[in-house]
Amino acid sequence: MAVLPIQPTPFFADKNRAFWLLQSAGWGGAFLLRAITGLVGGQDWSFLVNVAIEAVTGFSISLVLSVIYQRLISVRPLVTWASTVLVLLVGVAIFTFIIAWVTSLTRASFDGDFVALYIGFLIWPLALLGAWSALYFAINYFLQIEEQADRLERLEMQATSAQLAMLRYQLNPHFLFNTLNSISTLVLLKQTAPANAMLTRLSSFLRHTLVTEPGGKVTVEQEVEMLKLYLDIERMRFEDRLQTEFRLEPGAGDACIPSMLLQPLVENAIKYGVSPQEEGAMISVVAQIVGSRLRVTITDTGPGIHHNVRGDSGRGDPDRADGGIPTGMLDRSRRTTSTGVGLANIRDRLAQAYGEDHRFEIRSPDSGGFAVMIEIPFESAEDTAASPSSTPQARQAVSPSRLAALPSEKASPA
């Protein structure tokens, strides 16, 4: 038989309900404590009437105190505490007076010294209402802190989501400009079929970017399918100069990564690895599981950094996370005539998504070539789907039918 899932509700989710539960349990417990103590101490059963009146009186006075405290808790601290002490003393005085008066009416041995009886009963109401007041303020301040923490967390999530969207929307301009320029060239040359094929591929690629949430995650396999679509577009520009290789080790294809994370790295490899060389270059994408982490490496056989940097060997501290390549040097050599987004943008996206729990390393040996290695915690599609931040749009898969075989005509290099 199927069991319905039970979602536990926080006790203070309904503050009004929580107040009445605590109020009833607290004064009911005080009544039982006084009753049991009195009966064990030899009191007769008529003593229970006094205890019941005492519990009802305390319950009623505490209700009045809760209304007053609710107004005092939101004012300046000095006014809050001074007024609380004054109101508490008045409440204790009234509580003690009622207990002493009822006792004087029901006790046969009462000799008429009401002041002495009043002073004798003062400690118990002071302890009860004092503890009740302390608990009331403690719970309410705790709830205020929780609400502020939740509000701050929501604001941080909104800010992070906005920043992720901004970073991702910066990734496509180079590719879009180059593609449109190539299409324009093909149209001018009256090569209609290749231009139409390129437009079809561009349409499919842009459709993928629209259906995927900026802060969402996709599997490595889905990201690779999108990369293949992107590379089909670029291959129409570079033809045989652009060679590609994909290797997904068992289990790596099901791991989740931020959407559109690898495309700018491949775009970077085309711009600085394939484009400068007449013979082109090979771009490799390797995904593997290393322990409990996912490692994705993108390499190209282009000229690398050291070939472009003049007057410096490019070697820095070998312990640096970026492979010993100073950031300034990397920016000068790999982002000439760029708009200022690229590798640094990917680094920012990883920091936003994983904090310190990631690696982003860059390698460029003296013999040439360039490699970027990303290592992040392994997350399966099921884990991502269960995450509160996941959305249906973020989890939407890139189905093979949407990336079906498209026209394969090739154009001359634009």
C-alpha positions, 0 to 999 in steps of 0.5 A: 500500500502506498504511503503518503509523504508527510511533510513536517510543518515547523512549530512556529509556522503558525505563530498564533497556533504555537502561542496558544499551544505553549500558553495552554501547556505552560499554565496546565503544567504549572497547575499540575505541579502545584496540585501534586505538590500540595496533595503530597504535602498533606493539603485536602482536595479543596486546595485544588480549587485555589490552584485552579483559580491561580492557574486561570488568573495567571493564564488571563494576566499573561494574555494581557501581558502578551498584548502589551509586550507585542507593542513594546517589542518593536520600540527602542530597547530602553523603552522596551525594557523599562516598560516591561519591568513596570508592566511585569511588576503591576501584573505580579502585584495583581496576581499576588493580590488575587491569590492572597484574597482567595486564600483568605476567603477559603482558609479557616485559620486566616487571622486577618493579617492580609499584608503578611499573607500577601508578602508570603505569596509574592515569590510564586507569582513573580517566578511564574510571570517572570519566567513567562515574560523571559520566554515570551521575549526569547521566542519572539526575538528568535523568530525575528532573527529567523525572519531576518535570516530568511529574508537575507537568504532570499535577497542573496539568492536573488542577487546571485541569480541576477548575477548569474544571468548577467554573466551568462548573457555576456557569453554569446556576443563574439559567436553571434557577431561572427556567425551573422558576419559569416551569413552576411558574407554567404548571402553576398556571395549568393551561396543560399544553401550554406547561408540557410543551413547556418541560419537553421543551426543558429536558430536551434542553438539560440532556442536552446539558450532561451529554454535553459534558465541562466542559473539552471543546470544541465547534464554534461551529455546535454551540454555536449549536444549543445556544443556539437550544435555550436561546433557545427556552425563554426565548422561551416566557417573553418571547415577542415581546420576545426577538428573536435574530439569528445570523450565522456567516461562512464557516469560523467555524462549524467553529472550536472553542470551550470548551463552554457558553462563549456561553450565560452571555453570552446569559443575561446579555443576556436578564437585563439587556437584554431583561427590564428593557425593556417592548419587549424587545431584540434579541440578536445573535451574530456569529462571524467569522474574523479572520486566524488568530483567531476572533472572536465578538461578542454584542450586545444592544439593551438599556439598557446599562451607562451607563443603570444606573450613576448618578453616573458616566459610565462612561468609564474608560481607553480603552486598557483591555481591557474597553472602559474600563469599571471592573470594580467598576462593571461588577459593580454595574451588570450583576450586581445581585441576581446570585449573583456569577458571569457575565462574570467567570466567562467571563473566568476560563474563557478565562484557563484555556483560553488564558492570555494568548492571548485578548481579552475586551472589553466595549462599552456606548456612551452610546446604549445596548446592550451588547456582549461580544467574545471573540477566541481562536486559531482551532482546527478540529475536526480540531486539537481531535480530535488534541489529547491533552486531547480526549476522545470526550465532549468532541468529541461533536457536537450532532446536528441530530436531537437538536435537532429541532423541538420543540413550539412552543406559547407561554406567557404571560410568567411 
